[in-house]
């Protein structure tokens, strides 16, 4: 790893970081209320009558350990919730008040009006084009302190170049080895601030001795866990002659520790020299109040009556419902035989950002919330601890574009609840999760990290690609005490994502390669009923000496029950498999007999065999 600083002067920052929060002066815990229709962010939030209105206000509020934020039931918010930290003296609690349906947090933009769509060709409709009006200068990047970093076998040098005839200084990057991933070469300037909901325009001039495309420019956290603070439309075609370039950003968080990063690995060719003249980062106004500033990973019509089918070019839009997201224009083109808003009452375009981004957060509880229509994770983030998710509904999550390997197929992602590397003391219980592109529940990680004391219990999951996915890579990583118990899991791979995945793989339990030092992984008292491919897949090295599975009810109406390494286990061979391995000794293969599966009622019928399947006096599964 190599880091090089080049100082060119003082960085100019815009003043002001948003509204101050009126709060009582007492030292005890406070309860704040949020009302999407009758609230007002200018109020103190301390009573239902003086409630706040917006998620932005909730994210800005300087909450203390023990504080509560309660959203009014029956109402809807759009955007991203960024929780505050609690500590050992008290959690920060996000929940509900009032009567009615759970408060709904949507990670999507609504395109429900006919004027939201315009003709774009034969049976093609596009969202309206965007216009941006530049405003105040946030930072003069010519005066910034730029930093070059490389890893993964990449090698690059950075040096200043004299100002041009107009007095603009610049930099010379000479690439010896490009690396294979975008993060292998990073050129950054720290010390920036961003404000939730604000648009920014970055201007720069560049030329390269070999033509290249810069695909990723980020406004992000200066340090681990490298949280993204703003989506961008970067895909800059840099030629051998000087060219002017503009990158647009839409901030999803307020932060004072942002950095601007150009990800050059794999893009800047070996042997090439890149000349760069930074410009300014300016605030801007957008013609649309909620533009599609992040990848659209799914389109949900009429609360799930139908979903879109993501394609990767306009030329591939051949059937109604096919759509393409243009990352440069922040625009969707949809195949439809009429204006989509005349065919559906509601059209939700799910954006690729977590609905709750809890990166590096601890001592936080979410209870009685509903999260839907987000194209990244419902709840996600790395480095978390003492997180509790209780009685939440999470649906229609995932499908966002993660990356495309050279010469390969685009990779998409999105989990219901994900605990990324460095997660401990976390709990998910009593939740309902359905229509998830990847895993409903997962803890996973890479590099040197610890995953320990994570429990998933009494959750009901259906129509997700995986019900539970687990992996932790790196022999210096550690996994301990992971419990998946008393969950009801139905119809893995039957969701919206399966038919459009490049890697359809419907399983209830997806155990990828786990090379961490592992002890105490428990999968007990669960119901696993029907999966497109198999109820379980164990992939990679066998780490099952650390895995305890027992008292589970398995049922697969057709196809293999298990895929254990390269061994396929059909339902009629499960007993022999149990005996040979001494594994899952008290588990059964039987129809669990639900009370009303056609209406997603997964309570147990009176004669369900799962009722007697426990050594704890309680039936298997989440519901009696």
C-alpha positions as CSV (number, residue, x, y, z in Angstrom):
1,X,0.0,0.0,0.0
2,X,1.3,3.4,-0.9
3,X,-0.1,6.8,0.1
4,X,1.1,10.1,-1.2
5,X,-0.1,13.6,-0.2
6,X,0.2,16.6,-2.4
7,X,-0.7,20.0,-0.8
8,X,-1.8,22.8,-3.1
9,X,-3.3,25.2,-0.5
10,X,-6.2,25.6,1.8
11,X,-9.5,23.9,1.0
12,X,-12.6,26.2,0.8
13,X,-15.6,24.8,2.5
14,X,-19.2,26.0,2.5
15,X,-20.5,27.0,5.8
16,X,-23.6,25.7,7.5
17,X,-24.7,22.1,8.0
18,X,-28.4,22.2,8.3
19,X,-31.0,23.1,10.8
20,X,-30.5,23.0,14.5
21,X,-32.9,20.9,16.6
22,X,-34.9,22.4,19.4
23,X,-34.8,20.1,22.4
24,X,-35.4,20.3,26.1
25,X,-32.4,21.0,28.3
26,X,-33.0,18.0,30.6
27,X,-30.5,15.2,30.7
28,X,-33.0,12.4,30.6
29,X,-34.2,10.4,27.5
30,X,-36.5,12.2,25.1
31,X,-39.2,11.0,22.8
32,X,-39.6,12.7,19.4
33,X,-42.5,12.3,17.1
34,X,-42.6,12.4,13.3
35,X,-45.8,13.0,11.3
36,X,-45.6,13.0,7.5
37,X,-48.8,15.0,6.9
38,X,-49.3,17.3,10.0
39,X,-45.7,17.6,11.1
40,X,-43.4,20.6,10.8
41,X,-39.6,20.4,11.0
42,X,-39.5,23.9,12.7
43,X,-41.2,22.4,15.8
44,X,-39.5,20.6,18.7
45,X,-40.9,17.1,17.9
46,X,-41.5,16.4,21.6
47,X,-45.2,15.7,21.4
48,X,-47.6,14.4,18.7
49,X,-48.9,17.9,18.3
50,X,-45.5,19.4,17.7
51,X,-44.1,16.5,15.6
52,X,-41.4,16.8,13.0
53,X,-42.3,16.0,9.4
54,X,-39.3,14.6,7.4
55,X,-36.7,11.9,7.5
56,X,-34.1,14.6,6.9
57,X,-34.9,16.2,10.2
58,X,-34.7,12.8,11.9
59,X,-31.3,12.2,10.4
60,X,-30.0,15.6,11.5
61,X,-31.3,15.4,15.0
62,X,-28.5,15.2,17.7
63,X,-30.1,12.2,19.5
64,X,-28.7,10.9,22.7
65,X,-28.5,7.4,24.2
66,X,-32.0,6.5,25.4
67,X,-33.9,8.8,23.0
68,X,-36.8,7.5,21.0
69,X,-38.0,8.6,17.5
70,X,-41.6,7.5,16.8
71,X,-43.2,7.7,13.4
72,X,-47.0,8.0,13.1
73,X,-48.7,4.8,12.0
74,X,-50.4,4.8,8.6
75,X,-48.1,7.3,7.0
76,X,-45.3,7.2,4.4
77,X,-41.8,8.6,4.1
78,X,-39.4,8.4,1.2
79,X,-35.6,8.4,1.4
80,X,-33.0,6.9,3.8
81,X,-32.9,6.7,7.5
82,X,-29.5,7.1,9.0
83,X,-29.6,6.2,12.7
84,X,-27.7,7.8,15.6
85,X,-25.5,5.8,18.0
86,X,-26.6,4.8,21.4
87,X,-24.3,3.4,24.0
88,X,-24.3,0.9,27.0
89,X,-26.4,3.4,29.0
90,X,-29.3,3.3,26.4
91,X,-30.2,2.5,22.9
92,X,-31.5,4.9,20.3
93,X,-35.0,3.6,19.5
94,X,-36.9,4.1,16.2
95,X,-40.5,2.9,16.4
96,X,-44.2,3.8,15.9
97,X,-47.0,5.7,17.6
98,X,-50.7,6.0,17.0
99,X,-53.1,3.5,15.3
100,X,-53.1,1.8,12.0
101,X,-50.6,0.2,9.7
102,X,-46.9,0.3,10.5
103,X,-45.1,3.5,9.4
104,X,-43.8,2.9,5.8
105,X,-40.3,3.9,4.7
106,X,-40.0,3.7,0.9
107,X,-36.6,3.6,-0.9
108,X,-38.2,4.5,-4.2
109,X,-39.4,7.4,-6.4
110,X,-43.1,7.4,-7.4
111,X,-43.8,7.9,-11.1
112,X,-47.6,7.7,-10.9
113,X,-48.7,10.7,-13.1
114,X,-49.0,10.6,-16.9
115,X,-46.8,13.7,-17.0
116,X,-44.0,11.7,-15.4
117,X,-43.5,9.8,-18.6
118,X,-42.9,10.9,-22.2
119,X,-42.8,9.0,-25.5
120,X,-39.3,7.7,-26.3
121,X,-40.0,5.5,-29.4
122,X,-42.4,2.7,-30.5
123,X,-43.9,1.3,-27.3
124,X,-41.2,3.1,-25.3
125,X,-41.7,5.6,-22.5
126,X,-39.0,7.5,-20.6
127,X,-39.0,9.5,-17.4
128,X,-38.6,13.3,-17.9
129,X,-35.1,14.6,-18.6
130,X,-33.4,16.6,-15.8
131,X,-32.1,20.1,-15.8
132,X,-29.6,21.4,-13.2
133,X,-29.0,25.0,-12.2
134,X,-25.5,25.7,-10.6
135,X,-25.5,27.6,-7.3
136,X,-23.0,28.4,-4.6
137,X,-19.4,27.0,-4.6
138,X,-19.0,24.2,-2.0
139,X,-15.2,23.8,-2.6
140,X,-12.6,25.0,-5.0
141,X,-10.8,21.7,-5.7
142,X,-7.9,23.4,-7.4
143,X,-6.8,24.5,-3.9
144,X,-7.4,21.0,-2.4
145,X,-5.1,18.6,-0.8
146,X,-5.1,15.5,-3.1
147,X,-4.1,12.0,-2.1
148,X,-3.1,9.0,-4.2
149,X,-3.5,5.5,-3.0
150,X,-2.9,2.1,-4.7
151,X,-3.1,-1.5,-3.7
152,X,-3.7,-5.0,-5.3
153,X,-0.6,-4.9,-7.4
154,X,-1.4,-1.5,-8.9
155,X,1.4,1.1,-9.2
156,X,0.9,4.8,-10.0
157,X,2.7,8.1,-9.3
158,X,1.3,11.6,-8.7
159,X,3.0,14.9,-9.3
160,X,1.9,18.5,-9.8
161,X,1.9,20.2,-13.2
162,X,2.4,24.0,-13.6
163,X,-0.7,26.2,-14.1
164,X,-1.9,26.6,-17.6
165,X,-2.3,30.0,-19.4
166,X,-5.5,30.7,-17.4
167,X,-3.7,29.9,-14.1
168,X,-5.3,26.5,-13.5
169,X,-3.0,24.0,-11.7
170,X,-3.2,20.3,-12.3
171,X,-1.8,16.8,-11.7
172,X,0.0,14.2,-13.7
173,X,-0.7,10.5,-12.9
174,X,1.6,8.0,-14.5
175,X,0.3,4.4,-14.3
176,X,2.7,1.5,-14.3
177,X,0.2,-1.2,-13.3
178,X,-3.5,-0.6,-13.4
179,X,-4.8,-3.3,-11.0
180,X,-8.0,-5.2,-11.7
181,X,-10.5,-3.5,-9.4
182,X,-11.7,0.1,-9.4
183,X,-10.4,0.6,-5.8
184,X,-6.9,-0.5,-6.6
185,X,-6.1,3.1,-7.6
186,X,-7.8,6.0,-5.8
187,X,-7.3,9.7,-6.2
188,X,-9.0,11.6,-3.4
189,X,-9.4,15.0,-1.7
190,X,-10.7,15.0,1.9
191,X,-12.2,17.6,4.1
192,X,-15.5,18.1,2.4
193,X,-19.0,18.4,3.8
194,X,-22.3,17.3,2.2
195,X,-25.9,17.9,3.1
196,X,-28.8,15.4,2.8
197,X,-30.9,16.0,-0.3
198,X,-28.5,18.5,-1.8
199,X,-27.3,18.2,-5.4
200,X,-23.7,18.9,-6.4
201,X,-21.9,19.4,-9.7
202,X,-18.2,18.6,-10.0
203,X,-16.3,20.1,-12.9
204,X,-12.9,19.0,-14.2
205,X,-10.7,18.9,-17.3
206,X,-8.7,15.9,-18.3
207,X,-6.9,14.1,-21.0
208,X,-5.0,10.8,-21.2
209,X,-2.3,9.4,-23.5
210,X,-4.6,6.4,-24.0
211,X,-8.4,6.8,-24.2
212,X,-10.1,5.6,-21.0
213,X,-13.5,5.6,-19.2
214,X,-13.7,6.7,-15.6
215,X,-16.8,4.9,-14.3
216,X,-16.8,5.7,-10.6
217,X,-16.5,9.0,-8.8
218,X,-17.8,9.1,-5.2
219,X,-18.5,11.5,-2.4
220,X,-17.9,9.2,0.5
221,X,-16.8,8.9,4.1
222,X,-13.1,9.7,4.7
223,X,-12.5,6.5,6.8
224,X,-13.8,3.0,7.3
225,X,-16.5,1.8,6.7
226,X,-16.3,3.9,3.6
227,X,-20.0,4.8,3.5
228,X,-21.2,6.4,0.3
229,X,-22.7,9.8,1.0
230,X,-23.9,10.7,-2.5
231,X,-24.9,8.9,-5.7
232,X,-23.2,10.1,-8.9
233,X,-23.6,9.7,-12.6
234,X,-19.9,9.2,-13.4
235,X,-19.0,7.5,-16.7
236,X,-16.5,9.9,-18.1
237,X,-15.0,9.1,-21.5
238,X,-11.5,10.7,-21.3
239,X,-9.8,11.1,-24.7
240,X,-6.3,12.0,-25.8
241,X,-7.3,15.7,-26.1
242,X,-8.3,18.0,-23.3
243,X,-12.0,17.7,-22.5
244,X,-14.5,19.3,-20.1
245,X,-16.4,17.0,-17.8
246,X,-19.2,17.4,-15.2
247,X,-20.3,14.8,-12.6
248,X,-23.6,15.2,-10.8
249,X,-24.1,14.0,-7.2
250,X,-27.2,13.7,-5.0
251,X,-26.4,13.5,-1.3
252,X,-28.3,11.0,0.8
253,X,-26.7,11.9,4.1
254,X,-25.4,15.0,6.0
255,X,-21.8,14.7,6.9
256,X,-18.7,16.8,7.7
257,X,-16.2,14.0,7.0
258,X,-16.6,13.5,3.2
259,X,-14.0,13.0,0.6
260,X,-14.2,13.1,-3.2
261,X,-12.6,10.0,-4.7
262,X,-11.8,9.1,-8.3
263,X,-11.6,5.3,-8.7
264,X,-9.0,4.7,-11.4
265,X,-8.1,1.0,-10.9
266,X,-8.7,-1.1,-14.0
267,X,-9.6,2.0,-15.9
268,X,-6.3,3.9,-16.2
269,X,-4.3,1.8,-18.7
270,X,-0.8,0.6,-17.7
271,X,1.7,2.8,-19.4
272,X,-0.7,5.7,-19.7
273,X,-0.4,9.2,-18.3
274,X,-3.5,11.0,-17.1
275,X,-3.4,14.8,-16.9
276,X,-6.1,16.3,-14.6
277,X,-7.2,19.8,-13.8
278,X,-9.8,19.8,-11.0
279,X,-12.5,22.4,-11.0
280,X,-15.1,23.2,-8.4
281,X,-17.7,21.4,-6.4
282,X,-20.9,23.5,-6.5
283,X,-24.3,23.2,-5.1
284,X,-27.2,22.9,-7.7
285,X,-30.9,22.8,-8.0
286,X,-32.7,20.1,-10.0
287,X,-35.8,20.4,-12.1
288,X,-37.2,17.2,-10.5
289,X,-37.8,17.1,-6.7
290,X,-36.9,13.4,-6.5
291,X,-34.7,12.4,-9.5
292,X,-33.5,8.9,-10.1
293,X,-30.0,9.6,-8.8
294,X,-29.1,6.0,-8.0
295,X,-29.5,2.8,-10.1
296,X,-33.1,1.7,-10.4
297,X,-32.9,-2.0,-9.4
298,X,-36.7,-2.8,-9.6
299,X,-40.0,-1.3,-10.6
300,X,-43.0,-2.3,-8.5
301,X,-46.4,-1.8,-10.1
302,X,-49.6,-1.6,-8.0
303,X,-48.0,-2.8,-4.7
304,X,-46.5,-5.9,-6.3
305,X,-49.2,-6.8,-8.9
306,X,-46.2,-6.8,-11.3
307,X,-42.6,-5.9,-11.4
308,X,-40.2,-4.6,-14.0
309,X,-37.6,-6.7,-15.8
310,X,-34.2,-5.0,-15.7
311,X,-32.2,-4.9,-18.9
312,X,-28.9,-3.4,-19.8
313,X,-29.6,-1.4,-23.0
314,X,-32.6,0.2,-24.7
315,X,-32.2,-2.3,-27.6
316,X,-33.0,-5.2,-25.1
317,X,-36.4,-3.8,-24.3
318,X,-38.6,-6.3,-26.1
319,X,-41.5,-7.1,-23.8
320,X,-43.8,-4.9,-21.7
321,X,-42.2,-4.3,-18.3
322,X,-38.6,-4.4,-19.6
323,X,-36.7,-1.3,-18.5
324,X,-33.3,0.3,-18.8
325,X,-31.7,2.7,-16.4
326,X,-29.3,5.3,-17.9
327,X,-26.8,6.2,-15.2
328,X,-25.5,9.2,-17.0
329,X,-29.0,10.8,-17.6
330,X,-30.6,9.5,-14.3
331,X,-33.4,8.3,-16.5
332,X,-35.5,5.1,-17.0
333,X,-36.8,3.9,-20.3
334,X,-39.7,1.4,-20.0
335,X,-41.3,-0.9,-22.6
336,X,-45.1,-0.3,-22.4
337,X,-47.9,-0.3,-25.0
338,X,-49.3,2.9,-23.4
339,X,-48.3,5.6,-20.9
340,X,-47.5,3.4,-17.8
341,X,-49.3,5.8,-15.5
342,X,-52.5,5.1,-17.4
343,X,-52.1,1.3,-16.8
344,X,-51.2,1.3,-13.1
345,X,-52.3,3.2,-10.1
346,X,-48.9,3.2,-8.5
347,X,-45.4,2.9,-10.0
348,X,-42.4,2.7,-7.6
349,X,-38.9,3.0,-9.0
350,X,-36.6,1.4,-6.3
351,X,-33.2,3.1,-5.9
352,X,-29.9,1.5,-5.0
353,X,-29.4,2.8,-1.5
354,X,-30.1,1.1,1.8
355,X,-33.5,2.2,3.3
356,X,-31.7,2.2,6.6
357,X,-27.9,2.7,6.4
358,X,-26.5,1.7,9.8
359,X,-22.8,1.7,8.9
360,X,-20.6,1.8,12.0
361,X,-23.7,2.2,14.3
362,X,-24.3,0.5,17.7
363,X,-27.0,0.3,20.4
364,X,-29.9,1.0,18.0
365,X,-33.3,-0.7,17.9
366,X,-35.9,-0.6,15.1
367,X,-39.4,-1.8,16.0
368,X,-42.8,-1.9,14.2
369,X,-41.6,-0.3,11.0
370,X,-42.3,-1.3,7.4
371,X,-39.6,-0.9,4.7
372,X,-40.3,-1.4,1.0
373,X,-39.2,-0.8,-2.5
374,X,-35.4,-0.3,-2.1
375,X,-32.9,-1.6,-4.5
376,X,-29.9,-2.1,-2.1
377,X,-30.4,-3.5,1.4
378,X,-33.5,-2.9,3.5
379,X,-31.2,-2.5,6.5
380,X,-27.5,-2.6,5.8
381,X,-24.0,-1.5,6.9
382,X,-20.7,-2.7,8.2
383,X,-19.1,-2.5,11.6
384,X,-22.4,-2.7,13.5
385,X,-23.0,-3.9,17.1
386,X,-25.9,-4.1,19.6
387,X,-28.5,-3.8,16.8
388,X,-32.1,-5.1,17.3
389,X,-34.7,-5.3,14.6
390,X,-38.1,-6.3,16.0
391,X,-41.6,-6.8,14.4
392,X,-40.6,-5.1,11.1
393,X,-42.0,-5.8,7.7
394,X,-39.4,-5.7,4.9
395,X,-40.5,-6.3,1.2
396,X,-39.5,-5.8,-2.4
397,X,-35.8,-5.2,-1.7
398,X,-32.8,-5.4,-3.9
399,X,-31.8,-5.7,-7.6
400,X,-29.5,-2.7,-7.7
401,X,-26.4,-2.9,-10.0
402,X,-23.3,-3.7,-7.8
403,X,-20.6,-4.1,-10.5
404,X,-19.8,-5.6,-13.8
405,X,-16.6,-7.7,-14.1
406,X,-14.5,-7.2,-17.2
407,X,-16.2,-9.2,-20.0
408,X,-18.8,-10.6,-17.5
409,X,-22.4,-10.2,-16.6
410,X,-23.6,-7.4,-14.4
411,X,-23.9,-8.4,-10.7
412,X,-26.9,-7.2,-8.7
413,X,-27.4,-7.3,-5.0
414,X,-29.8,-6.5,-2.1
415,X,-30.7,-8.2,1.2
416,X,-33.5,-7.6,3.6
417,X,-31.3,-7.3,6.7
418,X,-27.5,-7.6,6.2
419,X,-24.8,-7.4,8.9
420,X,-21.6,-6.8,7.0
421,X,-18.1,-7.4,8.3
422,X,-17.4,-6.7,11.9
423,X,-20.9,-7.3,13.3
424,X,-21.6,-8.5,16.8
425,X,-24.4,-8.6,19.4
426,X,-27.2,-8.2,16.9
427,X,-30.8,-9.6,16.9
428,X,-33.6,-9.9,14.3
429,X,-36.9,-11.3,15.7
430,X,-40.5,-11.4,14.9
431,X,-40.1,-9.8,11.5
432,X,-41.8,-10.6,8.1
433,X,-39.7,-10.5,5.0
434,X,-40.8,-11.2,1.4
435,X,-39.8,-10.5,-2.2
436,X,-36.1,-10.0,-1.5
437,X,-33.7,-10.2,-4.5
438,X,-30.9,-11.9,-2.5
439,X,-31.1,-13.0,1.1
440,X,-33.9,-12.1,3.5
441,X,-31.4,-12.4,6.5
442,X,-27.6,-12.6,6.3
443,X,-24.3,-11.9,8.1
444,X,-21.3,-12.0,5.8
445,X,-17.9,-10.5,5.5
446,X,-14.5,-10.4,3.9
447,X,-11.0,-9.6,5.2
448,X,-10.1,-9.5,8.8
449,X,-13.3,-9.2,10.8
450,X,-15.4,-10.7,13.6
451,X,-19.0,-11.9,13.4
452,X,-20.3,-13.1,16.7
453,X,-23.4,-13.3,18.9
454,X,-25.9,-12.7,16.0
455,X,-29.4,-14.2,16.4
456,X,-32.3,-14.5,14.0
457,X,-35.5,-15.9,15.6
458,X,-39.2,-16.2,15.0
459,X,-39.1,-14.5,11.6
460,X,-41.4,-15.4,8.7
461,X,-39.8,-15.4,5.3
462,X,-41.3,-16.1,1.9
463,X,-40.5,-15.5,-1.8
464,X,-36.9,-14.6,-1.3
465,X,-34.0,-15.9,-3.2
466,X,-32.4,-17.1,0.1
467,X,-34.0,-17.1,3.5
468,X,-30.6,-17.1,5.2
469,X,-27.2,-16.6,3.7
470,X,-23.9,-17.0,5.6
471,X,-20.3,-16.7,4.8
472,X,-17.2,-15.2,6.3
473,X,-13.9,-15.2,4.5
474,X,-10.3,-14.9,5.6
475,X,-8.5,-17.4,7.9
476,X,-7.8,-14.5,10.3
477,X,-11.5,-13.7,10.6
478,X,-13.6,-15.2,13.4
479,X,-17.2,-16.4,13.5
480,X,-18.9,-17.4,16.8
481,X,-22.4,-18.0,18.1
482,X,-24.6,-17.4,15.1
483,X,-28.2,-18.6,15.7
484,X,-31.0,-19.2,13.2
485,X,-33.8,-20.6,15.2
486,X,-37.7,-20.8,15.2
487,X,-38.0,-19.3,11.7
488,X,-40.6,-20.2,9.1
489,X,-39.1,-20.1,5.5
490,X,-41.4,-20.7,2.5
491,X,-40.9,-20.7,-1.3
492,X,-37.2,-19.7,-1.7
493,X,-36.6,-18.6,-5.3
494,X,-40.3,-17.9,-6.0
495,X,-39.9,-14.1,-5.8
496,X,-39.6,-11.4,-8.4
497,X,-35.8,-11.6,-8.7
498,X,-35.4,-15.3,-9.6
499,X,-36.5,-15.0,-13.2
500,X,-34.2,-12.1,-14.0
501,X,-31.1,-13.1,-12.1
502,X,-28.0,-14.1,-14.1
503,X,-27.4,-16.7,-11.3
504,X,-30.8,-18.1,-10.2
505,X,-30.2,-20.1,-7.0
506,X,-33.3,-20.4,-4.9
507,X,-32.4,-21.9,-1.5
508,X,-33.6,-21.4,2.0
509,X,-30.1,-21.9,3.5
510,X,-27.2,-20.7,1.3
511,X,-23.9,-21.5,2.9
512,X,-21.1,-20.1,0.8
513,X,-17.4,-20.8,1.3
514,X,-16.5,-20.0,5.0
515,X,-12.8,-19.9,5.7
516,X,-13.0,-18.0,9.0
517,X,-12.3,-19.6,12.4
518,X,-15.8,-20.7,13.2
519,X,-17.5,-22.1,16.3
520,X,-21.2,-22.3,17.3
521,X,-23.4,-21.9,14.3
522,X,-26.9,-23.2,15.2
523,X,-29.8,-23.9,12.7
524,X,-32.6,-25.4,14.8
525,X,-36.4,-25.5,15.2
526,X,-37.0,-24.0,11.8
527,X,-39.4,-24.8,8.9
528,X,-38.0,-24.9,5.4
529,X,-40.8,-25.5,2.9
530,X,-40.3,-25.6,-0.9
531,X,-37.4,-24.0,-2.8
532,X,-36.8,-23.6,-6.5
533,X,-33.4,-25.3,-6.4
534,X,-33.0,-26.9,-3.0
535,X,-33.7,-26.1,0.6
536,X,-30.0,-26.0,1.5
537,X,-26.8,-25.6,-0.4
538,X,-23.4,-26.0,1.3
539,X,-20.8,-24.6,-1.1
540,X,-17.0,-24.7,-0.7
541,X,-15.0,-26.2,2.1
542,X,-16.8,-28.3,4.7
543,X,-16.9,-26.3,8.0
544,X,-19.8,-28.3,9.4
545,X,-17.9,-29.4,12.5
546,X,-18.9,-25.9,13.8
547,X,-22.5,-26.3,12.6
548,X,-25.3,-27.7,14.7
549,X,-28.6,-28.4,12.8
550,X,-31.5,-30.2,14.5
551,X,-35.3,-30.3,15.1
552,X,-36.0,-28.7,11.7
553,X,-39.0,-29.5,9.4
554,X,-38.0,-29.9,5.8
555,X,-40.3,-30.2,2.9
556,X,-39.7,-30.1,-0.9
557,X,-42.6,-31.0,-3.1
558,X,-40.2,-31.5,-6.1
559,X,-36.5,-31.5,-6.8
560,X,-33.6,-32.1,-4.4
561,X,-33.9,-31.4,-0.8
562,X,-30.2,-30.6,-0.1
563,X,-27.1,-29.9,-2.2
564,X,-24.2,-30.8,0.2
565,X,-21.0,-29.9,-1.6
566,X,-21.4,-32.0,-4.7
567,X,-23.8,-34.5,-3.1
568,X,-27.5,-34.2,-4.1
569,X,-29.9,-35.4,-1.4
570,X,-33.5,-36.0,-2.5
571,X,-36.2,-36.1,0.1
572,X,-36.4,-39.9,0.1
573,X,-32.7,-40.2,0.9
574,X,-32.7,-37.7,3.8
575,X,-33.0,-40.4,6.5
576,X,-30.0,-42.2,5.1
577,X,-28.1,-38.9,4.9
578,X,-29.0,-38.2,8.6
579,X,-27.8,-41.6,9.7
580,X,-24.6,-41.5,7.7
581,X,-23.6,-38.1,9.0
582,X,-25.2,-38.2,12.4
583,X,-26.5,-34.8,11.4
584,X,-29.9,-33.1,11.9
585,X,-30.8,-36.2,13.9
586,X,-34.3,-35.2,15.1
587,X,-35.3,-33.4,12.0
588,X,-38.1,-34.6,9.7
589,X,-39.2,-34.4,6.1
590,X,-42.9,-33.6,6.1
591,X,-45.5,-31.1,4.8
592,X,-45.7,-28.5,7.7
593,X,-49.4,-27.8,6.9
594,X,-49.9,-24.1,7.1
595,X,-53.3,-22.5,8.0
596,X,-53.6,-20.4,4.9
597,X,-50.5,-20.4,2.6
598,X,-52.5,-19.0,-0.4
599,X,-52.9,-15.7,1.6
600,X,-49.4,-15.9,3.2
601,X,-50.8,-17.1,6.5
602,X,-48.0,-19.4,7.8
603,X,-49.5,-20.3,11.1
604,X,-49.5,-24.0,11.7
605,X,-52.7,-26.1,11.1
606,X,-53.9,-28.2,14.0
607,X,-52.4,-31.4,12.6
608,X,-49.1,-29.9,11.5
609,X,-46.2,-32.3,12.2
610,X,-44.1,-29.3,13.2
611,X,-46.1,-28.9,16.4
612,X,-44.4,-31.8,18.0
613,X,-40.9,-31.0,16.6
614,X,-39.0,-29.5,19.5
615,X,-37.2,-30.3,22.7
616,X,-38.3,-27.0,24.2
617,X,-42.0,-27.5,24.4
618,X,-42.6,-25.1,21.5
619,X,-43.3,-26.1,17.9
620,X,-40.8,-25.6,15.1
621,X,-41.2,-22.4,13.0
622,X,-42.0,-18.9,14.0
623,X,-45.8,-19.1,14.5
624,X,-47.9,-21.6,16.5
